[in-house]
Amino acid sequence: MKTAFIFHGTAGHPQENWFPWLKDKLEKAEYQVFVPQFPSPPGVAAKISEWFDVLKNYEDKINQDTILVGHSLGGVFTLRVLERLKHPVRLACMVGAPIGMQPILNYDRDQSFSGFDFDWQAIKKNAKHLIVFHSDDDPYVSLDNGKELAKNLGVELSFVPHAGHFNTKSGFVKFEELWEKLQL
């Protein structure tokens, strides 16, 4: 069974941004799609252990035909999921993910979520395809994060100019560029 996961970011929820649109597109492509709600109250640092507790409910759904898409802090969570997998997934995509390159608006909160030391070899081994999206005017996560993430993963950066943080505030209720990249 083809499955897909969409992971929201800090203080996020499954119905925001382009998540419902992407969920609909993936379901029409015969994916079973999960958009978990993670505990991430505004103004309080999220705890990665609590996010993994939520993911335990879905572990049996992650297989070699799975797509993982993480937005912002959800992108960091995607990297942490890849580090722990026992088998590769089909594809993982990180959108506007903070990986420790300053400036990051919520640097201390993001650092306390999981730190910024990643096992790049495990991550690359556990995804057949990797995609990194970033913009030049993201008010929360600087472009250097996308550049560094793409470099560490050995992929080309999918750069979208003037896309902000790829959220509703930036006009992203659809994300056609992402959908095109998922068509491998």
Residue frames as qw, qx, qy, qz and C-alpha x, y, z in Angstrom:
[[0.000, 0.888, 0.460, 0.000, 0.00, 0.00, 0.00],
 [0.375, 0.430, -0.025, 0.821, 1.34, 3.42, -0.97],
 [0.378, -0.787, -0.421, 0.245, 1.33, 5.77, 2.00],
 [0.318, 0.551, -0.058, 0.770, 2.23, 9.40, 2.52],
 [0.448, -0.644, -0.439, 0.439, 2.80, 11.50, 5.61],
 [0.178, 0.720, 0.041, 0.669, 2.66, 15.27, 5.87],
 [0.561, -0.428, -0.453, 0.544, 4.29, 16.69, 9.00],
 [0.012, -0.941, -0.176, -0.289, 3.35, 20.24, 10.08],
 [0.455, 0.380, -0.379, 0.710, 5.71, 22.65, 11.79],
 [0.185, -0.100, -0.572, 0.793, 5.81, 24.69, 14.99],
 [0.289, 0.333, 0.440, -0.783, 2.34, 25.48, 16.37],
 [0.321, 0.162, -0.600, -0.715, 0.92, 23.93, 13.20],
 [0.627, 0.148, 0.631, -0.432, -1.99, 21.70, 12.38],
 [0.469, 0.122, 0.813, 0.323, -3.14, 19.34, 9.59],
 [0.348, 0.757, 0.552, 0.028, -5.59, 21.80, 8.02],
 [0.072, -0.865, 0.088, 0.488, -3.16, 24.67, 7.40],
 [0.099, -0.572, 0.580, 0.571, -1.18, 25.82, 4.40],
 [0.543, 0.360, -0.559, -0.513, -1.08, 23.47, 1.39],
 [0.210, -0.180, 0.940, -0.198, -1.50, 20.30, 3.46],
 [0.625, 0.350, 0.563, -0.413, -5.21, 19.65, 2.63],
 [0.576, 0.676, -0.236, -0.395, -4.51, 20.34, -1.06],
 [0.202, 0.508, -0.834, -0.079, -1.55, 17.93, -1.14],
 [0.411, -0.017, 0.851, -0.326, -3.50, 15.31, 0.81],
 [0.688, 0.499, 0.279, -0.447, -6.28, 15.47, -1.78],
 [0.487, 0.669, -0.491, -0.272, -3.80, 15.19, -4.69],
 [0.005, -0.386, 0.918, -0.088, -2.07, 12.19, -3.10],
 [0.548, 0.153, 0.717, -0.403, -5.36, 10.44, -2.31],
 [0.695, 0.589, 0.005, -0.411, -6.41, 10.84, -5.95],
 [0.421, 0.593, -0.681, -0.078, -3.09, 9.16, -6.82],
 [0.892, -0.170, -0.391, -0.153, -4.18, 6.22, -4.61],
 [0.326, 0.286, -0.657, 0.616, -2.06, 7.00, -1.56],
 [0.551, -0.682, -0.478, 0.053, -3.28, 6.49, 1.97],
 [0.258, 0.579, -0.187, 0.751, -2.39, 9.86, 3.50],
 [0.574, -0.607, -0.460, 0.301, -1.74, 10.71, 7.14],
 [0.152, 0.645, -0.124, 0.739, -1.38, 14.24, 8.50],
 [0.574, -0.424, -0.613, 0.338, -0.81, 13.71, 12.23],
 [0.199, -0.891, 0.002, -0.409, -1.46, 16.44, 14.77],
 [0.658, 0.055, -0.490, 0.569, 1.65, 16.85, 16.88],
 [0.405, -0.824, -0.309, 0.249, 1.75, 18.61, 20.25],
 [0.489, 0.169, 0.064, 0.853, 3.22, 22.03, 19.50],
 [0.122, -0.865, -0.449, 0.187, 1.58, 24.77, 21.53],
 [0.326, 0.820, 0.011, 0.471, 2.41, 28.36, 20.50],
 [0.130, -0.849, 0.317, -0.403, 5.32, 29.92, 22.36],
 [0.732, -0.471, 0.479, -0.112, 6.43, 26.63, 23.94],
 [0.132, 0.516, -0.801, -0.272, 9.22, 24.43, 22.63],
 [0.912, 0.071, -0.203, -0.349, 7.89, 21.24, 21.07],
 [0.505, -0.487, 0.711, -0.049, 9.32, 17.98, 22.40],
 [0.447, 0.377, -0.707, -0.398, 10.53, 15.53, 19.79],
 [0.038, -0.024, 0.975, -0.217, 9.80, 12.60, 22.13],
 [0.451, 0.396, 0.522, -0.606, 6.11, 13.61, 22.10],
 [0.542, 0.522, -0.324, -0.573, 6.13, 13.74, 18.30],
 [0.274, 0.267, -0.916, -0.121, 7.61, 10.23, 18.16],
 [0.277, 0.155, 0.826, -0.466, 4.90, 9.11, 20.61],
 [0.588, 0.494, 0.143, -0.625, 2.29, 10.29, 18.09],
 [0.453, 0.509, -0.621, -0.386, 4.13, 8.62, 15.21],
 [0.198, -0.163, 0.954, -0.156, 4.04, 5.26, 17.03],
 [0.599, 0.370, 0.510, -0.494, 0.36, 5.07, 16.02],
 [0.652, 0.677, -0.092, -0.329, 1.44, 4.98, 12.37],
 [0.258, -0.600, 0.721, 0.231, 4.70, 2.99, 12.37],
 [0.593, 0.123, 0.790, 0.092, 3.11, 0.02, 10.62],
 [0.522, 0.789, 0.297, -0.132, 2.12, 2.34, 7.75],
 [0.059, 0.851, -0.438, -0.283, 5.69, 3.38, 6.90],
 [0.878, 0.074, 0.442, 0.168, 7.05, 1.14, 4.15],
 [0.486, -0.165, 0.474, 0.715, 9.19, 1.23, 1.01],
 [0.172, 0.548, 0.575, 0.583, 6.37, 2.96, -0.92],
 [0.257, -0.814, -0.412, 0.320, 6.02, 5.78, 1.62],
 [0.301, 0.606, 0.044, 0.735, 6.46, 9.49, 0.94],
 [0.429, -0.620, -0.404, 0.518, 7.39, 11.77, 3.85],
 [0.217, 0.659, 0.151, 0.704, 6.84, 15.53, 3.52],
 [0.476, -0.577, -0.430, 0.505, 7.88, 17.83, 6.37],
 [0.147, 0.821, 0.145, 0.533, 7.26, 21.57, 6.56],
 [0.162, -0.805, 0.298, -0.488, 9.48, 23.74, 8.77],
 [0.383, -0.475, 0.722, -0.328, 10.02, 21.91, 12.10],
 [0.910, 0.153, 0.292, -0.250, 8.21, 19.00, 10.44],
 [0.679, 0.638, -0.358, 0.066, 11.18, 18.88, 8.06],
 [0.050, -0.584, 0.730, -0.350, 13.52, 18.44, 11.02],
 [0.733, -0.124, 0.545, -0.387, 11.22, 15.70, 12.30],
 [0.878, 0.443, -0.080, -0.160, 11.36, 14.05, 8.87],
 [0.389, 0.648, -0.619, 0.210, 15.16, 13.95, 9.12],
 [0.342, -0.400, 0.730, -0.436, 14.94, 12.37, 12.58],
 [0.883, 0.134, 0.285, -0.348, 12.45, 9.77, 11.32],
 [0.759, 0.563, -0.326, -0.016, 14.82, 8.88, 8.47],
 [0.050, 0.622, -0.721, 0.301, 17.69, 8.44, 10.93],
 [0.511, -0.226, 0.704, -0.438, 15.70, 5.77, 12.81],
 [0.852, 0.268, -0.068, -0.445, 14.15, 3.75, 9.99],
 [0.654, -0.271, 0.697, 0.112, 15.15, 0.14, 9.44],
 [0.549, 0.343, 0.651, 0.398, 14.33, 0.33, 5.70],
 [0.102, -0.113, 0.213, 0.965, 14.26, 3.10, 3.11],
 [0.402, 0.644, 0.486, -0.433, 11.14, 5.01, 2.13],
 [0.598, 0.576, 0.429, 0.356, 10.39, 5.99, -1.47],
 [0.277, 0.600, 0.077, 0.747, 10.86, 9.73, -0.99],
 [0.383, -0.662, -0.415, 0.492, 11.38, 12.38, 1.68],
 [0.247, 0.648, 0.197, 0.693, 10.88, 16.10, 1.16],
 [0.380, -0.529, -0.392, 0.649, 11.81, 18.92, 3.53],
 [0.156, 0.748, 0.344, 0.545, 10.24, 22.35, 3.01],
 [0.113, -0.800, 0.131, -0.574, 11.69, 25.41, 4.78],
 [0.861, -0.388, -0.302, 0.134, 13.42, 23.23, 7.38],
 [0.139, -0.897, 0.357, -0.222, 15.67, 24.82, 10.02],
 [0.941, 0.010, -0.263, 0.213, 18.87, 22.80, 10.39],
 [0.672, -0.555, -0.110, 0.478, 20.93, 25.25, 12.45],
 [0.457, 0.245, 0.185, 0.835, 22.16, 27.89, 10.01],
 [0.084, -0.672, -0.379, 0.631, 21.55, 31.33, 11.50],
 [0.317, -0.111, 0.441, -0.832, 19.43, 33.34, 11.26],
 [0.340, -0.359, -0.847, -0.197, 16.52, 31.21, 12.42],
 [0.332, -0.583, -0.028, -0.741, 13.76, 33.14, 14.17],
 [0.804, -0.483, 0.098, -0.333, 13.07, 30.42, 16.76],
 [0.493, 0.517, -0.679, 0.166, 16.63, 29.09, 16.94],
 [0.171, -0.343, 0.771, -0.509, 16.59, 28.19, 20.64],
 [0.768, 0.065, 0.360, -0.526, 13.21, 26.44, 20.43],
 [0.838, 0.429, -0.278, -0.191, 14.21, 24.54, 17.28],
 [0.294, 0.523, -0.751, 0.276, 17.57, 23.59, 18.84],
 [0.391, -0.234, 0.716, -0.528, 15.84, 22.24, 21.94],
 [0.855, 0.190, -0.009, -0.482, 13.48, 20.17, 19.74],
 [0.990, 0.083, 0.077, 0.081, 16.21, 17.87, 18.49],
 [0.487, -0.570, 0.398, 0.528, 19.52, 19.65, 18.19],
 [0.542, 0.758, -0.163, -0.324, 21.15, 20.27, 14.85],
 [0.140, -0.495, 0.837, 0.186, 23.53, 17.31, 14.64],
 [0.854, 0.273, 0.051, -0.440, 22.24, 14.95, 11.96],
 [0.593, -0.208, 0.741, 0.235, 23.37, 11.51, 10.81],
 [0.435, 0.576, -0.273, -0.636, 23.49, 12.40, 7.12],
 [0.151, 0.258, -0.916, -0.266, 24.59, 8.92, 6.03],
 [0.183, 0.274, 0.906, -0.266, 21.62, 7.24, 7.74],
 [0.389, 0.593, 0.249, -0.659, 19.24, 9.84, 6.33],
 [0.365, 0.524, -0.528, -0.560, 20.53, 9.36, 2.76],
 [0.038, 0.115, -0.989, -0.082, 20.43, 5.58, 3.14],
 [0.176, 0.354, 0.849, -0.350, 16.79, 5.62, 4.27],
 [0.458, 0.690, 0.244, -0.505, 15.23, 7.57, 1.41],
 [0.688, 0.271, 0.522, 0.426, 15.48, 6.55, -2.24],
 [0.269, 0.613, 0.253, 0.698, 14.80, 10.16, -3.27],
 [0.335, -0.560, -0.379, 0.656, 15.34, 13.38, -1.32],
 [0.184, 0.703, 0.336, 0.599, 13.95, 16.83, -2.06],
 [0.338, -0.459, -0.347, 0.745, 14.71, 20.16, -0.35],
 [0.130, 0.778, 0.388, 0.476, 12.61, 23.29, -0.92],
 [0.374, -0.545, -0.276, 0.698, 13.60, 26.72, 0.31],
 [0.247, 0.881, 0.305, 0.265, 13.00, 30.36, -0.51],
 [0.479, 0.298, -0.165, 0.809, 15.07, 33.52, -0.41],
 [0.173, -0.450, 0.118, -0.868, 12.66, 35.55, 1.72],
 [0.646, -0.416, -0.640, 0.005, 11.63, 33.10, 4.43],
 [0.195, -0.768, 0.186, -0.582, 11.09, 35.27, 7.53],
 [0.816, -0.511, 0.178, -0.203, 11.69, 32.34, 9.92],
 [0.849, -0.198, 0.400, 0.283, 14.40, 30.16, 8.37],
 [0.081, 0.772, -0.380, -0.504, 17.23, 31.64, 6.30],
 [0.791, 0.521, -0.230, -0.224, 18.06, 30.33, 2.84],
 [0.141, 0.597, -0.780, 0.124, 21.42, 29.01, 4.09],
 [0.612, -0.132, 0.695, -0.354, 19.46, 26.24, 5.86],
 [0.847, 0.437, 0.180, -0.244, 18.08, 24.99, 2.55],
 [0.489, 0.729, -0.479, -0.005, 21.46, 25.28, 0.85],
 [0.143, -0.512, 0.809, -0.252, 23.25, 23.40, 3.64],
 [0.744, 0.039, 0.568, -0.351, 20.54, 20.74, 3.85],
 [0.811, 0.556, -0.043, -0.178, 20.66, 20.11, 0.09],
 [0.294, 0.705, -0.638, 0.101, 24.48, 19.96, 0.20],
 [0.357, -0.369, 0.799, -0.313, 24.50, 17.46, 3.08],
 [0.779, 0.213, 0.510, -0.295, 21.93, 15.28, 1.31],
 [0.343, -0.194, 0.716, 0.576, 23.75, 15.47, -2.02],
 [0.329, 0.633, 0.684, 0.156, 20.76, 16.89, -3.90],
 [0.163, 0.330, 0.214, 0.905, 20.02, 20.04, -5.82],
 [0.073, 0.349, 0.510, -0.783, 18.12, 22.70, -3.88],
 [0.089, 0.621, 0.679, 0.382, 14.59, 23.25, -5.17],
 [0.170, -0.257, -0.203, 0.929, 14.66, 27.02, -4.88],
 [0.068, 0.733, 0.617, 0.277, 11.43, 29.00, -5.14],
 [0.228, 0.150, -0.133, 0.953, 12.02, 32.77, -5.11],
 [0.289, -0.195, 0.095, -0.933, 9.74, 34.98, -3.01],
 [0.609, -0.277, -0.691, -0.275, 7.86, 32.04, -1.48],
 [0.448, -0.621, 0.291, -0.574, 8.33, 33.12, 2.13],
 [0.324, -0.311, 0.843, -0.295, 7.85, 30.21, 4.51],
 [0.299, -0.043, -0.861, -0.408, 5.66, 28.27, 2.05],
 [0.021, 0.359, 0.811, -0.461, 2.64, 28.92, 4.25],
 [0.138, 0.763, 0.624, 0.094, -0.81, 30.46, 3.86],
 [0.169, -0.855, -0.058, 0.488, 0.59, 33.88, 4.85],
 [0.209, -0.449, 0.564, 0.661, 2.92, 33.60, 1.84],
 [0.602, 0.385, -0.211, -0.667, 0.03, 32.56, -0.42],
 [0.251, 0.255, -0.921, -0.152, 0.71, 28.80, -0.30],
 [0.717, 0.018, 0.442, -0.539, -2.62, 27.01, -0.13],
 [0.935, 0.350, 0.054, 0.004, -1.43, 25.00, -3.14],
 [0.349, -0.698, 0.550, 0.299, 2.14, 23.93, -3.89],
 [0.834, 0.521, -0.029, -0.178, 2.39, 22.93, -7.56],
 [0.309, 0.709, -0.628, 0.087, 6.21, 22.83, -7.57],
 [0.403, -0.340, 0.796, -0.298, 6.14, 20.25, -4.80],
 [0.832, 0.252, 0.381, -0.317, 3.52, 18.15, -6.58],
 [0.669, 0.668, -0.309, -0.103, 5.65, 18.15, -9.75],
 [0.076, 0.613, -0.763, 0.191, 8.72, 16.94, -7.79],
 [0.610, -0.156, 0.687, -0.363, 6.71, 14.11, -6.22],
 [0.849, 0.430, 0.063, -0.301, 6.02, 12.70, -9.70],
 [0.155, -0.602, 0.753, 0.213, 9.17, 10.56, -9.88]]
